[in-house]
Amino acid sequence: MADAELSLSYGQAFVAPDRKRHRSSMSLEIPLERGPLAAKGGCALIADTTSKNAIAKQAGDLAVRGFLADYFATPDNWSVKYSATRVLRALNSWCYSQSRFVRGGSYVTSISAVVFRGQSAHLFHAGDTVVFRLRGGEFEQISRDHVTDLGGYRYPSRALGMDVSLDIDYIELPLKQGDIFLFTTQAVRGTLLPSDFVSLIRDDVSDLDAASERLAHAAADRADERGYTADQFCFQLVRIDRLATASDDTPGRVYGDLPVPRELEPGDRIDGLEVMEVMSRSARVRVYKVRDLKSRRVMVMKAPSPELSLKNAYLEHFLLQQWVVDRVSSPFVVKVVEPSRPRDHLYYLLEHLEAQTLTEWARMHPQANLEQRLDIARQLGKAVHALNRREVLHQLIHPDNVMIDRHGKVVLVDFGACHLREGDGHESAGPLARQVGLTEHSAPEYALGADVSRRSDQYGLASVIYWLLTGMQPYAQSMEQLRTHTDLELLEYQPARMRNPQVPQILDDALRRALDPQRTLRYRRLSELLYALRLPQQDPGKALTPSEAIREPANFWQGVAGILLLLLVLSWLLK
């Protein structure tokens, strides 16, 4: 007998004269395919903001869309709790960081999400959004209000984007066939009684959209009778039509209950994949070139080292790598490939690139002109910028991790030391990078054991660009020689123009700042460095136009001095 699948029905209703100004957002996603439904379940959620400004509205919309997109992108062998918690913390970090750059608003929103998987409901909650459960005639609130009373008004005391860290309520509840879950907002308080909810839902439970509309109209009418504002109500109903066969969702699944692949050699087969080549073996990871026996597609398999099969901390980060790469959507970042069949071993697949490393490219193209090298630099900058937007540090920006195909397209690879910003920022990023191994392009703070940030990746990017333009390092001293912060004063920047006169002065100045030994003195935003790479490059042998000359102070004043000297000579000759 085939295992039963989870089956859900849902309905929604808004009371909103102008949906664009509505402060609430809600949505639901139920995978249609059996595999994703069994692995991730279905998810319903609601978000609500206290502010009426456009920024706050964006926060609710982004929280809903972002949670659904990122949750279903997490590895299948992550538990529901671990997956959702990771996603919510990443969203919180992004919202909190963005609030610093806006005026007249903030990316703060309450959120309640319920994942229905197998025979359980998993509630994740922060703020004052409300989730009820109707079971038979029993109607109860399963979410807890995080509110503070100020001057007669209730404000969320906890919410997404409110603080650098997020305290999330988590509850796992057993499901029964026929259970109905109601998602709504604080605005409904003071309108309908529990008996009203039950009767309005039960009036015709077969049509949840109609039931949601009845709730919306009844709440609006009741609010109008009592003089309340009746334009901010929303209702979402989810009914459990059929339970799935019981499934294992223990904490051990976080690290993958799949076995780590044994040591593989060319010709070996695993999960319908044939090993073509051993690309890399290290203490932490194995990288193989593989071919799908059915589709014949060539891919790259990345698996943990067999010696680390019992290291849960490493396996956790290994699985995180796949998720990080998958959620960063950029043509300049290597892409994850979904396997064509279920995996029986722990690994993930990446696209195979017919390309060479930047190290190999530079050795084979010593005569490449400045524009060709700058084009590579710009593409690499876009890759790092895409990571920045997702609050991800690469930490291994190195010519060997930059691939270039025959068309000149650049792709950034190797996320073995990547770090996703958490509640404590990137506090654990530095130790991770040092464990994996530092390079000559690593920022000084890594060697000193100091705090790292996006500016650390900025240094790595600028260092690779400097090397690409000059073939050398920006400092004569090795980073391995650094012992204290006082040693940073020993680092003396070697101007790129001294080693390659074709490098424009404005780009050299930009590299100097991005490569400042003091992390806090580098560019606040990576886009400022990227701007210097986009500027039209001046041919050293070409005369500047008057407008260009004005923007070049040295050239401008030399020109002025020359004109004054000429006038002085003419006046002397004409006497």
HELIX and SHEET records of a PDB file:
HELIX    1   1 ARG A   19  ARG A   21  5                                   3    
HELIX    2   2 ARG A   34  LYS A   40  1                                   7    
HELIX    3   3 ALA A   54  TYR A   71  1                                  18    
HELIX    4   4 VAL A   80  SER A   99  1                                  20    
HELIX    5   5 GLN A  186  VAL A  188  5                                   3    
HELIX    6   6 PRO A  194  ARG A  202  1                                   9    
HELIX    7   7 LEU A  208  GLU A  225  1                                  18    
HELIX    8   8 PRO A  251  TYR A  255  5                                   5    
HELIX    9   9 PRO A  306  LEU A  308  5                                   3    
HELIX   10  10 ASN A  312  ARG A  327  1                                  16    
HELIX   11  11 LEU A  358  MET A  364  1                                   7    
HELIX   12  12 LEU A  370  ARG A  389  1                                  20    
HELIX   13  13 PRO A  399  ASN A  401  5                                   3    
HELIX   14  14 ALA A  429  VAL A  436  1                                   8    
HELIX   15  15 PRO A  444  LEU A  448  1                                   5    
HELIX   16  16 ARG A  454  THR A  470  1                                  17    
HELIX   17  17 MET A  479  GLN A  481  5                                   3    
HELIX   18  18 HIS A  485  LEU A  490  5                                   6    
HELIX   19  19 ALA A  496  ARG A  499  1                                   4    
HELIX   20  20 GLN A  505  ALA A  514  1                                  10    
HELIX   21  21 ARG A  519  LEU A  521  5                                   3    
HELIX   22  22 LEU A  526  ARG A  534  1                                   9    
HELIX   23  23 PRO A  546  ARG A  551  1                                   6    
HELIX   24  24 PRO A  553  LEU A  573  1                                  21    
SHEET    1   A 5 SER A   7  VAL A  15  0                                        
SHEET    2   A 5 PHE A 233  ARG A 242 -1                                        
SHEET    3   A 5 ILE A 180  THR A 184 -1                                        
SHEET    4   A 5 VAL A 130  ARG A 135 -1                                        
SHEET    5   A 5 GLU A 138  GLN A 141 -1                                        
SHEET    1   B 5 SER A  24  GLU A  29  0                                        
SHEET    2   B 5 GLY A  42  ASP A  48 -1                                        
SHEET    3   B 5 SER A 110  ARG A 117 -1                                        
SHEET    4   B 5 SER A 120  ALA A 126 -1                                        
SHEET    5   B 5 ASP A 169  PRO A 174 -1                                        
SHEET    1   C 2 VAL A 147  LEU A 150  0                                        
SHEET    2   C 2 TYR A 153  PRO A 156 -1                                        
SHEET    1   D 6 ARG A 269  ILE A 270  0                                        
SHEET    2   D 6 LEU A 273  ARG A 281 -1                                        
SHEET    3   D 6 VAL A 285  ASP A 292 -1                                        
SHEET    4   D 6 VAL A 298  PRO A 304 -1                                        
SHEET    5   D 6 TYR A 348  GLU A 351 -1                                        
SHEET    6   D 6 VAL A 336  VAL A 337 -1                                        
SHEET    1   E 3 ALA A 355  THR A 357  0                                        
SHEET    2   E 3 VAL A 402  ASP A 405 -1                                        
SHEET    3   E 3 VAL A 410  LEU A 412 -1                                        
SHEET    1   F 2 VAL A 392  LEU A 393  0                                        
SHEET    2   F 2 HIS A 419  LEU A 420 -1                                        
END                                                                             
